[in-house]
Amino acid sequence: MVRRGRPPIATPLAELIPADLQQREHVQLQALWHRYPNSPADGWTLQGIDLALRQGELMGLLGPSGCGKTTLLRLIAGFERPERGAVLIDGRQVAGPSRWLVPERRGVGMVFQDYALFPHLDAWRNACFGLRRGQDSSRAAWLLELLGLEGLEHRYPHELSGGQRQRLALARALAPGPSVVLLDEPFSNLDVEVRLRLRSELPAVLSQCGASGLIVTHDPEEALAICDRVAVLREGRLHQCDSPRQLVDHPATAFVGRFVLQANLLPAELRQGLVRTALGDLHPAEGQQAPDAGLGGHGDHEVLISPEAIELVPDSMGEAWVLGREFLGREWLYQLQCGSDKLRLRLPLEFEYGRGQRCRLRLRRGHPALLFPLRLPLQVA
Ligand SMILES: Nc1ncnc2c1ncn2[C@@H]1O[C@H](COP(=O)(O)OP(=O)(O)OP(=O)(O)O)[C@@H](O)[C@H]1O
C-alpha cells in the first residue's frame, strides 16, 4: 500500500547545502585508464581521465559513439574495475590500486536507456526495489508524486508509456537516496515531445533530491541545454570539461569545436600575417597578434568556422558539390564535398539546390572564426 507523507528531502538543494559545500568535489576520477580484457595491449577504452563532479551538479558526458562514455559510468558504478587510477566518492576511494567497493555500497543510482524495470513488479514495487530493509518508503511515494506517476502505482511496466517508464526508472534510482545518479542516454527511446519535457524536468528533480547527476548523451544540443558542465570525450580521452557557454565560446580543441558547435574545419596555412584556406583568407581578430608563419606548415593548422560563414555560388565548373540537404523548418542545412573535406552550410530557404549541384564556396566577409591549435580568434578578410 502506498504511504503518503512528504519527507524532508523535498527541500531544494541550495537550501540543503551551503554554497561553499556545493563546490565540493563529489565524484573524482583520478588518472583513470581502462581496457577490456579482450582488447589488444594498446586498446585503451579510457586514457588518463581526470574529472570531478561537484556536489549538486548535473554534468553531461558527450562524445561520438564508442568514445567510452558508458564505460566511464560503469567504472563509477563499480561494474568495471579500472586498470590504473582511482575513483573517489565523497573523498573515499571506491576503486583504486588497493581498494574496491562493491556497486551496492557506493550510494550510486543508475538510469538506463532501456529503463531496465522489473516486468513482474508493479510501479510501486519497482520504485521501492532498492530500499533497504526497514527504509522509509514515503520517499518512494514522494518521488512517484514528484515525477507525475501518482495513481499509476499498481500498473506494470508494460501498462505504462515510454515516458512514464523512464520516470519510474528515475524514481527507482532516486528512492534509496543516492548521492549521485548516473544516467545512460535516458531519453533516447522517447519521442521528441516527451524527451524535451523530461529532460527539462531532470535538473529540478535531482536538485530536490540533493543528488548530483552524470548524464551520457551523444547529442550536443541536449548536453548544452540542461547540464551545468559538459565533459567532451573522444577516443577515450577528455578534451574539455566546461560550462556550456565556455564550450561554445572557447572550445579547447578543434574536435570540441566541430562536435559541439557542429562547425566546419578547414585546413589552413599561415602566410604574411594572414591565415589562408582554400575558401579564402582570414586575419587575426581585432586586438590579436598575427600568428607566426614559422609555426608549422600546411596541414598543421585548421580554421573552425560556422556553417553560416560559408557562401555557395552555383558553378558547373566549381570544385565543390552538394552531397545532401536537410530541411530545418526555417533554413536548409547543406552537406557539401569540397576536395577531401565535407562541409556544412546553413542557407535561407530561397537557396534551394539539388544533390550533385556543382558550386564554388567562399567565406563571408567579417565572419568570426578560430585558428587551431593556437586558439587564435580570426575574422574573414
Ligand atoms: N564488454 C566489452 N568488451 C570489450 N569491449 C567493449 C565492451 N564494452 C564496450 N567495449 C568497447 O569499448 C569502447 C567504448 O564503448 P562504450 O560503450 O563505453 O562507448 P560509448 O561512448 O558509450 O558508445 P555509444 O555512444 O555508442 O553507446 C567501444 O569500442 C566498445 O566496442
The ligand as an SDF file (V2000), in Angstrom:
LIG
                    3D

 31 33  0  0  0  0  0  0  0  0999 V2000
   32.3660   -5.5470  -22.6010 N   0  0  0  0  0  0  0  0  0  0  0  0
   33.1730   -5.0600  -23.5380 C   0  0  0  0  0  0  0  0  0  0  0  0
   34.2020   -5.7980  -24.0200 N   0  0  0  0  0  0  0  0  0  0  0  0
   35.0440   -5.3220  -24.9600 C   0  0  0  0  0  0  0  0  0  0  0  0
   34.9480   -4.0870  -25.4840 N   0  0  0  0  0  0  0  0  0  0  0  0
   33.9370   -3.3000  -25.0470 C   0  0  0  0  0  0  0  0  0  0  0  0
   32.9940   -3.7580  -24.0680 C   0  0  0  0  0  0  0  0  0  0  0  0
   32.1180   -2.7510  -23.8360 N   0  0  0  0  0  0  0  0  0  0  0  0
   32.4780   -1.7350  -24.6440 C   0  0  0  0  0  0  0  0  0  0  0  0
   33.5630   -2.0570  -25.3660 N   0  0  0  0  0  0  0  0  0  0  0  0
   34.2670   -1.1960  -26.3480 C   0  0  0  0  0  0  0  0  0  0  0  0
   34.7540   -0.0520  -25.6550 O   0  0  0  0  0  0  0  0  0  0  0  0
   34.6060    1.1080  -26.4570 C   0  0  0  0  0  0  0  0  0  0  0  0
   33.7850    2.1440  -25.6950 C   0  0  0  0  0  0  0  0  0  0  0  0
   32.4820    1.6280  -25.5040 O   0  0  0  0  0  0  0  0  0  0  0  0
   31.3720    2.4820  -24.7270 P   0  0  0  0  0  0  0  0  0  0  0  0
   30.1290    1.6660  -24.6840 O   0  0  0  0  0  0  0  0  0  0  0  0
   31.9280    2.9530  -23.4440 O   0  0  0  0  0  0  0  0  0  0  0  0
   31.2090    3.7290  -25.7240 O   0  0  0  0  0  0  0  0  0  0  0  0
   30.0840    4.8580  -25.7590 P   0  0  0  0  0  0  0  0  0  0  0  0
   30.7960    6.1590  -25.9030 O   0  0  0  0  0  0  0  0  0  0  0  0
   29.1610    4.7270  -24.5930 O   0  0  0  0  0  0  0  0  0  0  0  0
   29.3420    4.4960  -27.1260 O   0  0  0  0  0  0  0  0  0  0  0  0
   27.7880    4.6830  -27.5730 P   0  0  0  0  0  0  0  0  0  0  0  0
   27.5290    6.1680  -27.6420 O   0  0  0  0  0  0  0  0  0  0  0  0
   27.7580    4.0330  -28.9330 O   0  0  0  0  0  0  0  0  0  0  0  0
   26.9300    3.9780  -26.5660 O   0  0  0  0  0  0  0  0  0  0  0  0
   33.9630    0.6480  -27.7640 C   0  0  0  0  0  0  0  0  0  0  0  0
   34.9760    0.4900  -28.7080 O   0  0  0  0  0  0  0  0  0  0  0  0
   33.3220   -0.6710  -27.4120 C   0  0  0  0  0  0  0  0  0  0  0  0
   33.3040   -1.5320  -28.5310 O   0  0  0  0  0  0  0  0  0  0  0  0
  1  2  1  0
  2  3  1  0
  2  7  2  0
  3  4  2  0
  4  5  1  0
  5  6  2  0
  6  7  1  0
  6 10  1  0
  7  8  1  0
  8  9  2  0
  9 10  1  0
 10 11  1  0
 11 12  1  0
 11 30  1  0
 12 13  1  0
 13 14  1  0
 13 28  1  0
 14 15  1  0
 15 16  1  0
 16 17  2  0
 16 18  1  0
 16 19  1  0
 19 20  1  0
 20 21  2  0
 20 22  1  0
 20 23  1  0
 23 24  1  0
 24 25  2  0
 24 26  1  0
 24 27  1  0
 28 29  1  0
 28 30  1  0
 30 31  1  0
M  END
$$$$
